[in-house]
Amino acid sequence: MNDHLKHLAREAALGRMGRREFIGRAAALGMTALGASSLLATAAKAAGAQKGGTLRVGLQGGSTTDSLDPALATNQVAQSVIRLWGEPLVELSGDGGIESKVAESYEASADAKVWTFKLRSGITFSNGQPVTAADVVATMDRHSGEDTKSGALGIMRSIVSVKAEGDSIVVELDTPNADLPYLMTDYHLIIQPNGGKDDPSAAIGTGPYVLKSVDMGVRFVAEKNPNYWGDLGNADTIEYVVINDNTARVAALQAGQVDMIDRVPPRTAKLVDRAPNISVKSAAGPGHYVFIMHCDTDPFANNDVRLALKYGIDRQDMVDKILNGYGTIGNDTPINASYPLFTELEQREYDPDKAKFHMQKSGYEGSILLRTSDNSFPGAPDASALFQQTCASAGIDLEIKREPNDGYWSEVWNAQPFCTSYWGGRPTQDQMFTTAYLSTADWNDTRFKNEQFDQLLIAARGELDTAKRTQMYADMSTMLHNDGGLICPMFNDFVDAVSDRIDGWVDDTKGYPLMNGYAPMKMWVKA
Amino acid sequence: MNSILKLVAQRIALSLMLLLMISVLIFAGTMILPGDVAQSILGQSATPEALANLRADLGLNDPPVTRYFQWLFGALQGDLGNALTSGQDITSAISTRLSNTLFLAFWAALIAVPLAIFLGLLAVRYKDRWPDKLISGVTLASISIPEFLIGYVLMYLIAVKLRWFPSVAMINDGMNLWQKLNSIALPVAVLTLVVLAHMMRMTRAAILNVMQSAYIETAELKGLSTFKVIWRHAFPNSIAPIVNVVMLNLAYLVVGVVVIEVVFVYPGMGQYLVDHVSKRDVPVVQACGLIFAAVYIGLNMVADIVSILSNPRLRHPK
């Protein structure tokens, strides 16, 4: 979109130009009436933004054991706090594209093997130090070095070298990857002075806010960074309060103690929405709840057993009862419409006859043990019970074993052959497949090993023709759908709630919780 | 008086032995739990290399016995070390948490203990009449309901509907005493309801027990009012069992309120300990466990000493 059009939209939003006139002039610039109206709506919202005040947010998922070091961030609260004070090179935008942050622009070599990121000039860290290419190189080094503890190590492996070149950095990859900018949006890869090597948890970055008070797992207070380069950030002060208990979090919003909360339980979301001063916001995203089978362990090594279980699950029933409608049905691939190059496959339906047929064909008799726990996803034990019932009508005996929450991720997930789990999803197909379905992936939690799949995945990375690439991803999804160890009954929506004390919510087309963690900065306190 | 001092000295020496044994138990217990701190920190995003690096970094590759003695020597010199997960200094982190916990426990005890004893006396005075039945009924009902449910009910009625007090009991250094008290009103109310019944029933039972004695009859025949008989003659002789129960409840207010802390988002010791147990952060678990054990041992010691002092037969043994 060009600047002239943006200027016109702002003029119209401020009432200096009529709506009809704006749409006419936008049309002259080649824009449809529909596009022009939505542009006008966005501009109207942004023009109404009010600065100042304190915005308070109640978040789930924090612990006193958290660290401010971005390399060790795992939970929602740590990620949200990082976004206040720090920025990666580039960030996901609300429509699933890429937004520039510390890097002003980027470009790839023709084979997508060498990428150049041009840094924004004249920006400084919150300690006053200017941001240099050396800082960025040091950051990448800290997350990929031999002795790194970083959670980003998995995505840094394909990087051969990172070099500073004037005010740019040059990233060289071992194999072509058209999606590198998406990898750089990872929340661990926050640009820190000297890469954070001196003091990783100093919380000094280029973000719109500066942390003033930190009480891990309890409360964080941040104030506007006066030297921030962009116009992000409306409230003077943002306060994050960790409220892990669902009922307490909703009550805090209802009692007016916080203005915004995340993870409203789907069961009570409709009830919460009925309160006059509160509105519930839900965003469809790539997150999904799964039942995972190890493709290399009996009885799941037999594809007929896997198919029998895939036909034995009632997906719509789960969306209705477990998500209370806040979600969409899955199709035994980790990919849904929130991915950029999505192709719809034929939907697999609940079919007890087919389930029975495949079970008999496999020759397996006896019960199948499914392990589950409360924290594997909200409502996992209930979902397992539903699965047990639908399997029973197909003559399959599913035995459920309830495991303790404590230690589930180290002892059960990625260790036992059949269990419940969840995935938060990734911005691109390549990243999702690479993380969990490549033969050599650390988190290949279904033990899916398929040479053809691996070859397609590597080939797709270097394929710059979008149509061909889309077809490749569709083929890979089909392979998982037919042969994979993943039973994906549902994609969960992210359900947040805001009070009427604040304004400025925008529904993202590609959803993550709280507008990808930026809602506290993009929204404002009504005067 | 000398015998008392000797007893206290013996008790303290025994307590220190107990604490040492407890530290071994806690350490062994945390070792038995599945997974380790590195695994818990990295969670779902753990890769084998990152795990290995983190383990080496945190010194987890040393044998457990070496780690225990390293910790013990540090602790004996007053150095509790740093948390493995966040790297924070444990002493300073715990002191804020502990003072929060004591703050909440103090105000809850200040209301609950006198109220429980007073209600107990009242119940004895009107034994088997409606005030006795009402007091017993209400307090027994409140102890029987799970505390988180009482918390939710009060939160809904008082914080959400009436908006008298906040539902989130967040306190920080920037607040003055009045703001802090306002903030902890709801958890204090719930804790009071939870501990009331136990102390009230014990007071009632202990005094009723004494009321059977012949000297009480004498006092009544002297023409003293019933309440005066209870307060001057029965109560001093039933102090020992009451103090025991009061101390047990005080200990509960310090070490057992994690559910209330979670429901009201109160930054106390309970939540701090639970977070670190789930991350297998041994030094912090040790420190918290020892503090909790010390509180229990200390309060029980106070109870014993008070019962000895209040009983002449124990004060002057033959």
Interface residues (C-beta under 8 A of the other chain):
Chain A: G58 S63 T64 T65 D66 S67 L72 T74 N75 D147 T148 K149 S150 G151 L153 G154 S201 S213 D215 M216 G217 V218 R219 V241 V242 I243 N244 D245 T247 A248 A251 A252 Q254 A255 G256 Q257 V258 D406 G407 W409 S410 E411 W413 D442 W443
Chain B: L33 P34 G35 Q39 S40 I41 L42 G43 Q44 S45 A46 T47 P48 E49 A50 N53 L54 D57 A83 T85 S86 G87 Q88 A93 Y152 M155 Y156 A159 V160 R163 P166 S167 V168 M170 N172 V262 V263 F264 V265 P267 Q271 Y272 D275 H276 S278 K279 D281
